[in-house]
């Protein structure tokens, strides 16, 4: 359970055989994870995107303001924290999806 949502993960063996040799042997690439861009390869390819939408950014800022004004231990404070957690969870899921897709793209194109 994460941020009020349930998720289940299954592992299925599809009996696929891993090839002994990569489709593009001899291709090597370096990856730099940074602050200005999410990832940059040694070929100069940039991988970056916004993980939070402008509407979510505005909503999160308003929730922070509401949180600052609520009394500690109150029900409304718990609701506000929960709403902030839902936004953060969506951003985290987008970031994880981006990393997985970028990694898959790099692995398909490069042997090392």
C-alpha positions as CSV (number, residue, x, y, z in Angstrom):
1,X,0.0,0.0,0.0
2,X,1.4,3.4,-1.0
3,X,-0.3,6.8,-0.5
4,X,-3.7,5.2,0.1
5,X,-3.5,3.0,-3.0
6,X,-2.9,-0.7,-3.2
7,X,-0.6,-2.3,-5.8
8,X,0.3,-5.9,-6.6
9,X,3.3,-7.1,-8.4
10,X,3.5,-10.5,-10.2
11,X,6.5,-12.3,-11.6
12,X,5.8,-14.5,-14.6
13,X,8.2,-16.8,-16.3
14,X,7.6,-16.5,-20.1
15,X,10.3,-19.1,-21.0
16,X,12.0,-16.6,-23.3
17,X,15.7,-17.4,-23.8
18,X,18.3,-14.6,-23.4
19,X,20.5,-14.3,-26.5
20,X,24.2,-15.1,-26.0
21,X,25.2,-12.0,-28.0
22,X,23.7,-8.5,-27.9
23,X,22.0,-7.3,-31.1
24,X,24.5,-4.4,-31.4
25,X,27.8,-5.8,-29.9
26,X,30.6,-3.4,-29.3
27,X,28.4,-0.4,-28.6
28,X,29.3,1.4,-25.4
29,X,27.7,4.4,-23.8
30,X,28.2,6.4,-20.6
31,X,25.3,8.0,-18.7
32,X,25.5,11.1,-16.5
33,X,22.6,11.7,-14.0
34,X,22.4,15.3,-13.3
35,X,20.4,18.2,-11.9
36,X,19.9,20.3,-15.1
37,X,18.8,17.2,-17.1
38,X,17.6,13.9,-15.8
39,X,20.2,11.9,-17.8
40,X,22.7,12.7,-20.6
41,X,24.6,10.1,-22.5
42,X,28.1,10.3,-23.8
43,X,26.7,10.6,-27.3
44,X,25.1,13.9,-26.3
45,X,21.5,12.5,-26.1
46,X,19.4,14.2,-23.4
47,X,16.7,12.5,-21.5
48,X,14.5,14.9,-19.5
49,X,10.9,15.7,-18.8
50,X,8.7,17.5,-16.2
51,X,7.4,15.1,-13.6
52,X,4.9,17.4,-12.1
53,X,2.2,19.3,-14.1
54,X,1.7,23.0,-13.6
55,X,-1.8,22.3,-12.1
56,X,-0.3,19.8,-9.6
57,X,2.5,22.3,-8.7
58,X,-0.1,25.0,-7.9
59,X,-2.3,22.6,-6.0
60,X,0.7,21.3,-4.0
61,X,1.7,24.9,-3.1
62,X,-1.8,25.7,-1.9
63,X,-1.9,22.5,0.2
64,X,1.4,23.6,1.8
65,X,-0.2,26.9,2.7
66,X,-3.2,25.1,4.1
67,X,-1.0,22.8,6.1
68,X,0.9,25.7,7.6
69,X,-2.4,27.1,8.9
70,X,-3.9,24.0,10.3
71,X,-3.7,22.9,13.9
72,X,-1.3,20.1,14.7
73,X,-3.1,16.8,15.3
74,X,-6.4,17.9,13.7
75,X,-8.4,15.9,11.2
76,X,-8.1,18.6,8.5
77,X,-4.3,18.5,8.9
78,X,-4.4,14.7,8.2
79,X,-6.5,15.2,5.1
80,X,-4.2,17.9,3.8
81,X,-1.1,15.7,4.4
82,X,-2.9,12.8,2.6
83,X,-3.7,15.0,-0.4
84,X,-0.1,16.2,-0.6
85,X,1.0,12.5,-0.4
86,X,-1.2,11.6,-3.4
87,X,0.4,14.3,-5.5
88,X,3.9,13.2,-4.4
89,X,3.0,9.6,-5.2
90,X,1.9,10.5,-8.7
91,X,5.2,12.4,-9.3
92,X,7.2,9.5,-7.9
93,X,5.4,7.0,-10.1
94,X,6.1,9.2,-13.2
95,X,9.8,9.5,-12.3
96,X,10.1,5.7,-11.8
97,X,8.3,5.1,-15.1
98,X,10.7,7.5,-16.8
99,X,13.7,5.8,-15.4
100,X,12.5,2.4,-16.4
101,X,11.7,3.4,-20.0
102,X,15.0,5.3,-20.3
103,X,17.0,2.3,-19.0
104,X,15.2,0.0,-21.4
105,X,15.9,2.3,-24.3
106,X,19.6,2.5,-23.5
107,X,19.9,-1.3,-23.0
108,X,18.3,-2.0,-26.3
109,X,20.6,0.4,-28.2
110,X,23.9,-0.4,-26.4
111,X,25.7,-3.5,-25.3
112,X,27.7,-1.9,-22.4
